[in-house]
């Protein structure tokens, strides 16, 4: 089973040379720490940064340099800063190759809910709405179940949707799954996790074809 860093390490393998990548709040922000050193990647943050690097070491933080989640970040040589209108022009103009988001729920048809829990005070959907509407390649980083052990990979989302039919792939603490027309297709299982455990933790339709390989982190 993976922890949050393990999920980020596995997603980092999906990042290709030359990609422009938007990292959502939470687990996705960790992905920048694990991208291979032999490729060139530009990380974009919707608050107006292009060229984010890994998180700073303790004592080296600059409170003026933050990501969309208000975490302190580093920037790589050639990084640029700009206003929100330009940032969202990049997103809406489909100039981002890969979007990595967290989620509270994902449905078997690719719907995502990641911004509101009824009865909880929230500031609003924020940039997630633009990201899911514009991105053509969305990977979700999430825990497979909630704290009560209930599945977060569902037949249909119960929470208010952020986007409809937009998720392509999911990496959880248990598995890597692809969204297909038939449901969640199991691609890989986390170290020490069995297919039966994944089946038990998945409410939505799970497709298992042949022997499922263990993730290589």
Secondary structure as GFF3:
##gff-version 3
##sequence-region A 1 217
A	DSSP	alpha_helix	4	12	.	.	.	ID=ss1
A	DSSP	beta_strand	20	23	.	.	.	ID=ss2
A	DSSP	three_ten_helix	27	33	.	.	.	ID=ss3
A	DSSP	beta_strand	42	45	.	.	.	ID=ss4
A	DSSP	beta_strand	49	52	.	.	.	ID=ss5
A	DSSP	beta_strand	75	81	.	.	.	ID=ss6
A	DSSP	alpha_helix	84	92	.	.	.	ID=ss7
A	DSSP	beta_strand	98	102	.	.	.	ID=ss8
A	DSSP	beta_strand	105	107	.	.	.	ID=ss9
A	DSSP	beta_strand	112	113	.	.	.	ID=ss10
A	DSSP	alpha_helix	128	134	.	.	.	ID=ss11
A	DSSP	beta_strand	138	141	.	.	.	ID=ss12
A	DSSP	beta_strand	153	154	.	.	.	ID=ss13
A	DSSP	beta_strand	169	171	.	.	.	ID=ss14
A	DSSP	beta_strand	175	180	.	.	.	ID=ss15
A	DSSP	beta_strand	183	189	.	.	.	ID=ss16
A	DSSP	alpha_helix	195	201	.	.	.	ID=ss17
A	DSSP	beta_strand	206	207	.	.	.	ID=ss18
A	DSSP	beta_strand	213	214	.	.	.	ID=ss19
###
